[in-house]
Amino acid sequence: MEGERPAVFVLSDSLGETAELVVRAAAAQFNAGGVDIRKFGYVQSEEAIDRALKEAEGRRSIVAYTLVKPELREYVRSQSGIRGIASVDVLGPMLEALSTVATSEPKFEPGLMHRLDEEYFRRIEAVEFSVKCDDGKDLLSLPFADVVLIGVSRTSKTPVSLYLAQRVYKVANVPLVPELPPPPELFKIPVGKVIGLTLGPEKLVKVRRERLRAMGLDESSSYADITRILQELEYADKIFRQLGCTIIDVTDKAVEETANEVLDIIKGRSMKSGR
């Protein structure tokens, strides 16, 4: 073993990245280039532990492990001792410490952190999609949306889209304006994906006036004119009927309420399709 580089055998019931990072941080204090790191991922049985320890035996080595199941942690500790290999339980002490203050019992399920990471990245992807497809900006992406919200201006399309994106749904929204024909892409996607949002005319007048005031613009603009608003709502209703889509009246509804109605529709659609 003289002149042999020291080795750290990393054992994990998942990918092993946590233990590897800890080992590399420690090795940096001892000339990291002089330490071999051997990683054994998805170690979830005593047999897998035995295979790793057999390779470590007889070398200048230590074992670092992040195993959530207590019986496997104990097996590594005892077998390492029998074979004369130093071992470091990277995760166990933290689990035990947290158990003294947590209000729930640990699940002892391998890979939970990576499942959470996966959901985090899916949420980021959904938010990026919804921002990219806000206000009809990327019509080519409509087929890839989980749901498409349509309606006139100030019917909560954007806030509902972003709320749903936080729930990991890809949402596009398309404004309906009387002077512009609805995009043909809208008629090419399954009607079950499209939901129309509408608002009572008096409420819409109030909402738009508040918007103009916040922007420092003239509140008497046609944007907040009741005649114009009735025209827009009539046009939107015509498009809703052409598409045959579900309609949600968002008058006096909070964004969360509207979003939950959309979720109910999405889940109902998924159940019918058997997904």
N, C-alpha and C positions, 0 to 999 in steps of 0.2 A: 504493500500500500504506500510505500515511501515515494513521495513525489506525485502521487495520484491527486487529482483535484478533488476537493470535497464535493459531495453531492447532496442535494436536498430532494427527497422524494415527496412530491405533493399528492395527497390523496383527497379526492372530493367526490361527493355523491351527485355533483352537477358538473359544471365545466371546469372548476378548479381555479377560476380567475382570482377569486378573493385571496386564497392562500398564496397563490403565485405573486400577487402584488405585495403582500406582506413580506414574503421571502425576499423579493427583489429589493424592497426598501431596506431590509436588514442587511442584505448582502452588499449593498452599496457602501456600507460602513467598513467592509472587509475586502475591498477590491472586487466588485461584483463580477468582473470578467473571469475571476478565478473560481467561480462556483458553478457547478452543473445543476440545472434544475430539470428533474424528470417528473412529468405530470401524468397522473393516472385519474382520468375523469370517469364519472358515472360508476363509482365504486359503491355498490349497494349490497354486497354480500361478503361473508367471511372468506370465501374462496378468492374473491378479487383482492382482498386485503393480503391474503397469504402470498399471492403472486407478486404483488408489489414489494412486500417485505423480503421475499426470497432474493429479489434483485438487489435490495439495499444491504442485505447481509454480507458481512465480510469486507465492506468498503468503509472508507471515511465518510459516513453519511448520517443524516438525520431524517426523520419523517415529520412532515407538517401536514395536518389534516383538518379539513372542514367537513365534518359529517354531522348531520342533524340527529340521527337516531342514536340514543344513548347506548344501546347494546353494541353498536358498531364502534362507537368512540371507545368504549371500555375494551373491546376486543383489540383494537389497535394499540391501546396503552399497555395491555397485559402482554400481547405477543411481541411488541417492540422490546419490552423489558426482558422477556425470556431470551430473545435473540441478541440482546446487548446493543440495541439501536436506540439512540436518543430520540424522543418524540415530543412534538409540540402540538397541543390541541388548540388550534387557532380560534375555533368558534364556540366550543363548549363552555368556557368560563363566562362569555358574554351571554349565552343562553341562560345559564344558571343565574347570573346576576339579574337579568331582565325578569326572570320568573319570580323574583322576590318583590317586584314592584308592578308588574303587569296585572291587568284585571282579567286576563284570559289565559288559558293554558297554551303552551306552544303546540303547533300542529305536527312537528317532526316530519314534515314533508320535504323531500329534496327538491331543489330547483325553483322554490317559490319566488326568490328574488328575480330570477330570469323571466319568470312568467309576468311579474310586475313590470320589468323592463320592457318586455314585448308589448304589453298594453300601453305603456308610456309612449313608445315609438308609434304605435298605431294611432294613438290620440294626436300626436304631433302631425302625422300624415293626414289625418282627418281635418285638423284645423287648417293646415296648409292648403288642402284641397278646397275647403269652404271659402277661404280667403281668395284663392285663385278664381273660383267660380262665383264670386259675389257680384250681384247686380248685372248678370248676363255677360260677364267679361270673357268667359272661356266656354263657348257653346259646344265646342268639339268634345269637351269632357263630360257633357250631360249623360251619355250612356253609362259612365262609370260611377255616377252618383247613386247613393242608396235612396235618396229622395230629392225631388226638385220642387222647390216652393215658388209659386207664381202669384202675382198680385200687383196692385198699383203701389205707388210710392207711399211709404210710411205705414205699411201694414205689418211691420215687425219681421220682415223676411230675413234681414241680416242678423239681428240679435237671436232669432230662433235658430238660424243656421249655425251660428257660433256656439250656442248652447248645446245643440245636438252634436256638434263636432267634439265637444268636450266629453260626450258620451260615446265617442268613437264611431260616429256615423258621418259618412261623406255626404255633404249637402250642397247642392247648387241652388241658386235662386235667380229668377228672371223677372225683370219688371215688365209690366204691361202698360203701354202708352197708346192712346187712340190713334195718334199720327203714324205709328209704326206697326207694321204687320207682325204678328208673333213669329219668332224664329222658326223656320221649318224643322229644325232639330228637335223642337218640343213635341212634334207630332210623330217622331220616329222612335221615341222611347215608350216602354210599357206604361199605359195610363195609370196603373196602380202605383207607379213611382211618383206621380205628379199630385201635388196638393195645392189647391187655391186658397189664399188667405184674403179675407175681405173684412171691411170695417164699416160701421154705421156712418153715414155721411156727416152728421153733426159732430160726431167724435173725430172724424178725419179732418174736418175744418179746424177744430181746436188743436189737434196734434200738429197740423201743418203750420198754423199760426205761431205756435210755440217754437217750432223749428225755425221759422223765418226770424222771429224775435231773437233767438239765440245766435243766429248768424248775422244779426244787425241789418236785416233786409226789410223791405216794405211789407207789412202784414196784409196790405190790400192787394198784393200780387194775385194773379189768376191762379197761382199754385194753391192758394187757400180759398178760392172762390167756390161757393156752394154749387153754382151752375156747372162749373168746370169739373168739380169733384163728382157730381151726379153722372156727368158724361163719362168720366173715367171708370166709375164703378159699373155702369151699364155695359161698357165695352169689355171690362174684365169678366163680368158675368157671362157675356156672350162667348168669350174664349173658354171659360170653364165648361159651358154646355157643349161646345164643339169637341172639347177633349173628353168630356164625360168624367172629369176628375172629382175627387172628394173635395169638399169646401169646408173650411173652418172659419167661423165668424170670430174675429179676435177682439171685438168690441168689449171693453171692460175686463179683458183677460190679461193677466201678467204673462211675461215671456215664458216663464216656467210652465204655466198652465197650457199655453199653446203648444210648447215643445212636448209636453207629456201627451197631449192629444195626438200629435204627430207620431210619437213613439208607439202609442196604442195602435194606430193605423198600420205602422210598419210591422209591428209584431203580429197583428192579425193577418197581414198579407203573407208573412213568412210561414205562419201556421197553415194557411190554406195551400201554400205551394209545397208544404212538407219539408221546408228547410229547418 
